[in-house]
């Protein structure tokens, strides 16, 4: 499963609201034509994008997301610990 698919799945899993296009044109002139689900894909390759995932794929993506969150938490805790040592 591609990173793009994983990112899209995470957004859908948490029901993020639609975002505005950031192509800079008024009205939107990119290939998304101002219609977005989870943000504009300006600059990304065009083509088929999956919209439906199996239960197993959703579980895999959410487990990977949780792993990333835990790593981020550990990094923040280490940064705080280092800052507190200096003080």
Backbone as a ProteinNet text record, in pm:
[ID]
protein_1_A
[PRIMARY]
XXXXXXXXXXXXXXXXXXXXXXXXXXXXXXXXXXXXXXXXXXXXXXXXXXXXXXXXXXXXXXXXXXXXXXXXXXXXXXXXXXXXXXX
[TERTIARY]
85.2	0	89.8	60	143.8	122.9	220.7	210	88.9	62.4	-52	-182.3	-192.6	-311.8	-325.4	-212.6	-215.6	-259.2	-204.2	-240.8	-389.6	-437.4	-579	-666.7	-625.3	-703.2	-707.8	-594.2	-591.9	-688.7	-685.5	-775.4	-921.4	-952.4	-1090.2	-1129.7	-1036.2	-1066.2	-1101.7	-1044.5	-1070.4	-1163.6	-1227.4	-1328.8	-1282.3	-1163.2	-1117.5	-1210.6	-1230.5	-1317	-1242.5	-1318.1	-1256.9	-1175.7	-1063.1	-976.9	-987.4	-949.4	-950.3	-825.4	-836.3	-722.8	-621.2	-492.3	-390.1	-309	-373.4	-302	-278.2	-348.9	-326.2	-409.5	-483.8	-565.3	-707.7	-768.2	-909.1	-980.9	-1070.7	-1106.4	-996.1	-1009.4	-910.3	-884.3	-755.8	-722.7	-647	-633.3	-561.4	-655.7	-603	-682	-793.1	-792	-896.6	-1025.3	-1016.2	-1132.5	-1208.7	-1138.7	-1201.4	-1278	-1279.8	-1351.2	-1249.4	-1261.2	-1160.1	-1223	-1153.6	-1188.3	-1058.7	-1035.3	-911	-798.1	-828.6	-726.1	-701.4	-637.4	-607.3	-483.9	-481.8	-366.6	-285.5	-283.6	-210.1	-65.8	-15.8	122.2	146.9	51.2	69.7	23.8	72.1	37	-113.2	-164.6	-306.2	-328.3	-449.1	-481.1	-579.8	-596.2	-691.6	-647	-737.6	-712.7	-818	-771.9	-865.3	-949.1	-1073.6	-1163.5	-1210.4	-1198.1	-1247.6	-1134.5	-1127.2	-1021.2	-1081.9	-1008.9	-1055.8	-1037	-1105.4	-1092.5	-947.1	-880.2	-741	-650.1	-675.6	-595.7	-616.7	-741.2	-769.3	-696.3	-700.8	-632.2	-482.3	-424.5	-281.7	-242.8	-322.2	-292.3	-302.9	-405.2	-422.1	-313.3	-270.3	-160	-31	-6.2	112.3	104.3	-13.9	-34.1	-8.8	-57.4	-35	113.7	184.5	329.4	399.5	360.1	417.7	387.9	266	230.3	313.4	334.3	414.5	560	613.2	749.1	758.4	657.8	654.4	649	566.7	556.3	691.8	760.2	891.3	989.2	986	1073.2	1045.2	919	881	927.7	908.4	951.8	1102.9	1178.8	1324.6	1365.7	1299	1330.1	1301.4	1190.1	1157.5	1260.5	1301.1	1400.7	1532.2	1575.4	1698.4	1686.2	1571.6	1550.2	1548.2	1492	1485.3	1622.2	1711.3	1847.7	1925.8	1903.9	1975.8	1932.7	1807.5	1752.1	1805.3
-117.6	0	124	219.7	338.5	434.2	523.8	624.6	713.8	741.8	827	760.3	629.1	555.5	555.1	536.6	534.9	669.7	777.8	911.6	936.9	900.9	922.5	841.8	720.4	635.2	694	746.8	808	925.7	1008.5	1124	1079.6	978.8	930.7	865.1	796.1	726.7	825.8	944.3	1042.9	1153.5	1133.4	1225	1370	1392.4	1529.4	1602.1	1728.5	1807.1	1842.3	1868	1906.7	2033.6	2040.5	2156.2	2231.9	2357.1	2437	2406.4	2426.6	2407.3	2518.1	2484.3	2586.1	2610.1	2593.4	2614	2763.3	2850.6	2994	3064.8	2994.6	3057	3077.1	3185.8	3211.2	3226.9	3149	3022.9	2919.2	2810.6	2704.1	2661	2651.3	2611.9	2479.7	2413	2285.7	2172.9	2054.6	1942.1	1900	1949.4	1909.8	1988.8	2099.4	2181.3	2229.5	2250.7	2303.9	2203.6	2077.7	1974.1	1891	1889.3	1823.4	1730	1625.9	1534.9	1507.1	1578.1	1560.1	1645.6	1747.8	1838.3	1821.6	1920	1921.6	1837.7	1771.2	1691.9	1765.2	1897.5	1975.7	1927.8	1909.8	1871.5	1722.5	1647.5	1503.9	1441.1	1322.2	1255.7	1230.4	1239.5	1214.1	1066.5	1022.8	883.6	832.5	703.4	638.5	648	687	688.2	601.9	508.6	420.8	498.8	458.5	521.1	424	295.7	194.4	100.2	69.4	-15.3	-131.2	-239.7	-354.9	-329.3	-405.4	-395.4	-415	-512.8	-541.4	-423.8	-358.6	-242.5	-126.9	-105.1	1.3	-24.4	-148.8	-184.4	-160.7	-204.2	-187	-39.2	43.5	186.5	252.2	217.2	277	230.1	104.2	56.5	130.2	154.1	229.8	373.9	432.3	568.1	575.2	476	471.4	458	377.7	361.6	495.8	569.5	701.1	798.5	795	883.4	853.7	724.9	686.6	731.4	721.1	767	918.1	989.1	1134.7	1170.9	1099.2	1124	1103.5	996.5	968.9	1080.8	1129.6	1240.2	1366.6	1396.5	1514.2	1499.5	1381	1356.6	1372.4	1322	1336.5	1482.4	1557.6	1699.1	1776	1746.2	1811.4	1777.4	1652.8	1610.1	1685.4	1699.8	1773.6	1921.1	1980.5	2121.2	2142.3	2048.8	2061.2	2046.1	1968.2	1949.9	2080.3	2155.2	2279.1	2385.4	2385	2490.6	2486.4
0	0	0	-85.4	-98.4	18.6	37.5	143	118.8	-9.1	-43.7	0	-24.8	17	169	238.8	385.2	440.7	383.7	429.9	408.8	291.8	261.7	357.2	385.5	475.1	615	662.7	795.3	801.6	697.1	694.3	697.2	616.9	612.6	744.3	806.8	932.2	1042.9	1035.7	1139.6	1092.7	977.5	925.4	919.9	867.7	851.6	755.9	781.9	695.3	567.9	461.7	335	353.6	283.3	289.5	157.9	159.8	39.4	-42.7	-172.8	-262.2	-237.5	-244.8	-224.3	-351.6	-468.4	-594.3	-618.6	-546	-556.3	-660.2	-738.5	-842.6	-794	-836.6	-808.1	-939.3	-982.7	-918.3	-938.4	-868.9	-873	-1017.4	-1053.8	-1191.1	-1198.5	-1086.3	-1088.7	-1132	-1140.8	-1190.6	-1096.3	-972.9	-878.7	-901.3	-976	-1010.3	-887.3	-778.2	-658.7	-576.1	-617.1	-542.3	-466.1	-336	-254.5	-153.3	-125.4	-17.2	55.4	166.6	240	185.9	105.8	56.1	-91.9	-148.4	-290.8	-318.1	-431.4	-471.5	-577.2	-572.3	-671.1	-678.1	-797.7	-815.2	-806.3	-765.6	-757.5	-887.9	-913.4	-1037.5	-1044.5	-1166	-1185.8	-1207.7	-1194.4	-1218.9	-1116.7	-1117.1	-1028.3	-883.3	-795.3	-652.2	-585.2	-505.3	-435.8	-337.4	-323.8	-228.4	-122.1	-148.1	-55.8	-17.6	110	162.4	239.1	240	315.2	464.1	543.3	688.5	730.9	670.4	704.3	669.9	554.8	516.2	613	655.3	751.4	882.7	929.9	1054.6	1039.5	927.7	903.3	903.3	836.1	830	967.2	1042	1173.8	1270.4	1258.7	1342.4	1309.6	1181.8	1140.3	1190.6	1183.7	1233.1	1383.7	1457.2	1601.1	1632.5	1555.9	1573.4	1553.3	1449.1	1422.8	1536.8	1589	1700.9	1824.9	1852.8	1968.4	1951.9	1830.2	1804.5	1822.6	1776.5	1794.3	1942.5	2018.5	2161.6	2228.8	2192.4	2250.9	2218.2	2095	2055.5	2134	2156.4	2234.5	2379.5	2434.9	2572.9	2586.1	2487.7	2491.7	2479.2	2391.7	2375.5	2503.9	2568.4	2695.4	2802.6	2806.5	2905.8	2885.3	2762.5	2734.2	2771.3	2741.2	2775.5	2926.5	2998	3144.3	3207.1	3147.6	3198.7	3190.2	3084.8	3061.8	3159.9	3199.7	3286.3	3424.4
[MASK]
+++++++++++++++++++++++++++++++++++++++++++++++++++++++++++++++++++++++++++++++++++++++

